[in-house]
Amino acid sequence: MQFLIDNWVLVAAAAVSGGMLLRQSLAGGSGAGVSPDEAVRLMNREKAAVIDVCEPGEFAAGHVVGSRSIPLGTLDAAQNLPANKEQPVIVVCASGMRATRAAALLRKKGYAQAQVLRGGMKAWREAGLPVEAGAKGK
């Protein structure tokens, strides 16, 4: 008990850090989402739509083959979202951070099966999956 009293700053820092990790875990942070292999399965078997929320320059540098470019800033007013809101949607960005926000926004818009590609394009490339370059998406 004396240790806790003498080192209250360290104890407080540990508690805050643990709370932040718990909050991220409960909110579906970077650990949530689908792996690149699971994303391929969803694309092939369930015809999942892939939405890339990167900026146009990032999208042109390389994106998942067949993905739609809808930058995060324009997602709320986007007209080219899938018509079928029951269709699985995989949201992609460079690392998965923007995609997490985008998937939450899509779920609010009624896309219940919106999921993040865990690790983003970095994980997709590391898995050796095909990447398409150029500004043209679906």
C-alpha positions as CSV (number, residue, x, y, z in Angstrom):
1,M,0.0,0.0,0.0
2,Q,2.9,2.4,0.8
3,F,4.3,1.8,-2.7
4,L,1.0,3.0,-4.2
5,I,1.0,6.1,-2.1
6,D,4.7,6.9,-2.8
7,N,4.3,6.3,-6.5
8,W,0.8,7.8,-7.1
9,V,1.9,9.5,-10.4
10,L,3.0,6.1,-11.9
11,V,-0.2,4.4,-10.7
12,A,-2.3,7.2,-12.2
13,A,-0.4,7.0,-15.5
14,A,-0.9,3.2,-15.6
15,A,-4.6,3.6,-14.9
16,V,-5.1,6.2,-17.6
17,S,-3.1,4.1,-20.1
18,G,-5.1,1.0,-19.3
19,G,-8.4,3.0,-19.6
20,M,-7.4,4.3,-23.0
21,L,-6.5,0.8,-24.2
22,L,-9.8,-0.6,-22.9
23,R,-11.7,2.3,-24.6
24,Q,-10.0,1.6,-27.9
25,S,-10.7,-2.1,-27.6
26,L,-14.4,-1.5,-26.9
27,A,-14.8,1.1,-29.6
28,G,-13.3,-1.2,-32.3
29,G,-10.0,0.4,-32.7
30,S,-7.1,-0.7,-34.9
31,G,-7.4,-4.3,-33.8
32,A,-11.0,-4.6,-35.2
33,G,-11.8,-5.3,-38.8
34,V,-11.1,-8.0,-41.3
35,S,-7.7,-9.4,-42.3
36,P,-6.7,-9.1,-45.9
37,D,-7.4,-12.8,-46.4
38,E,-10.9,-12.5,-44.9
39,A,-11.5,-9.4,-47.1
40,V,-10.7,-11.5,-50.2
41,R,-13.1,-14.1,-49.1
42,L,-15.8,-11.5,-48.6
43,M,-15.1,-10.0,-52.0
44,N,-15.2,-13.4,-53.8
45,R,-18.0,-15.2,-52.0
46,E,-20.3,-12.4,-50.8
47,K,-19.5,-9.7,-53.5
48,A,-18.3,-7.2,-50.9
49,A,-17.9,-3.7,-52.1
50,V,-14.5,-2.1,-51.4
51,I,-14.4,1.6,-50.6
52,D,-11.0,3.4,-50.4
53,V,-11.3,6.5,-48.2
54,C,-7.7,7.8,-49.0
55,E,-7.1,11.1,-50.7
56,P,-7.0,11.0,-54.5
57,G,-3.2,11.1,-54.6
58,E,-2.9,8.1,-52.3
59,F,-5.5,6.2,-54.2
60,A,-3.7,6.9,-57.5
61,A,-0.5,5.5,-56.0
62,G,-2.1,2.2,-55.3
63,H,-5.4,0.7,-54.2
64,V,-7.3,-2.6,-54.0
65,V,-8.3,-3.8,-57.4
66,G,-11.9,-2.8,-58.1
67,S,-12.2,-0.4,-55.2
68,R,-14.2,2.8,-55.3
69,S,-12.4,6.0,-54.4
70,I,-14.5,8.0,-51.9
71,P,-12.2,10.3,-49.8
72,L,-13.2,10.4,-46.1
73,G,-14.1,14.1,-46.3
74,T,-16.7,13.5,-49.0
75,L,-18.1,10.2,-47.7
76,D,-21.1,11.8,-45.9
77,A,-22.4,13.2,-49.2
78,A,-21.2,10.5,-51.6
79,Q,-23.5,9.4,-54.3
80,N,-21.6,6.3,-55.5
81,L,-22.1,4.2,-52.4
82,P,-23.5,0.7,-52.9
83,A,-27.3,0.7,-53.4
84,N,-27.8,-2.5,-51.4
85,K,-27.2,-1.6,-47.8
86,E,-27.2,-5.3,-46.8
87,Q,-24.1,-5.9,-49.0
88,P,-20.8,-6.3,-47.1
89,V,-18.6,-3.2,-47.4
90,I,-14.9,-3.2,-46.8
91,V,-13.4,0.2,-46.0
92,V,-9.7,0.8,-46.8
93,C,-7.2,3.5,-46.1
94,A,-3.4,3.6,-45.8
95,S,-3.2,2.2,-42.3
96,G,-6.8,1.6,-41.0
97,M,-7.3,4.8,-38.9
98,R,-9.4,6.8,-41.4
99,A,-11.2,3.6,-42.4
100,T,-12.4,3.1,-38.8
101,R,-14.1,6.5,-38.8
102,A,-15.5,5.9,-42.3
103,A,-16.9,2.5,-41.3
104,A,-18.6,4.0,-38.3
105,L,-20.2,6.7,-40.5
106,L,-21.3,4.0,-43.0
107,R,-22.9,2.0,-40.2
108,K,-24.8,5.2,-39.2
109,K,-26.0,5.5,-42.8
110,G,-27.4,1.9,-42.6
111,Y,-24.6,-0.2,-44.0
112,A,-24.6,-2.7,-41.1
113,Q,-21.9,-4.9,-42.6
114,A,-19.3,-2.1,-43.1
115,Q,-15.9,-3.4,-41.9
116,V,-12.4,-2.0,-41.9
117,L,-9.5,-3.7,-43.6
118,R,-7.3,-4.3,-40.6
119,G,-3.9,-2.7,-41.3
120,G,-5.1,-0.9,-44.4
121,M,-3.2,-0.9,-47.7
122,K,0.0,-1.6,-45.8
123,A,-1.3,-5.0,-44.7
124,W,-2.8,-5.7,-48.1
125,R,0.6,-5.2,-49.8
126,E,2.4,-7.2,-47.1
127,A,0.0,-10.1,-47.8
128,G,1.1,-10.0,-51.5
129,L,-2.4,-9.2,-52.8
130,P,-2.9,-7.4,-56.1
131,V,-2.7,-3.6,-56.1
132,E,-3.9,-1.3,-58.9
133,A,-2.3,2.1,-59.6
134,G,-3.9,5.1,-61.3
135,A,-6.7,7.5,-60.4
136,K,-9.5,5.4,-61.9
137,G,-11.5,3.3,-59.5
138,K,-14.9,1.7,-59.9
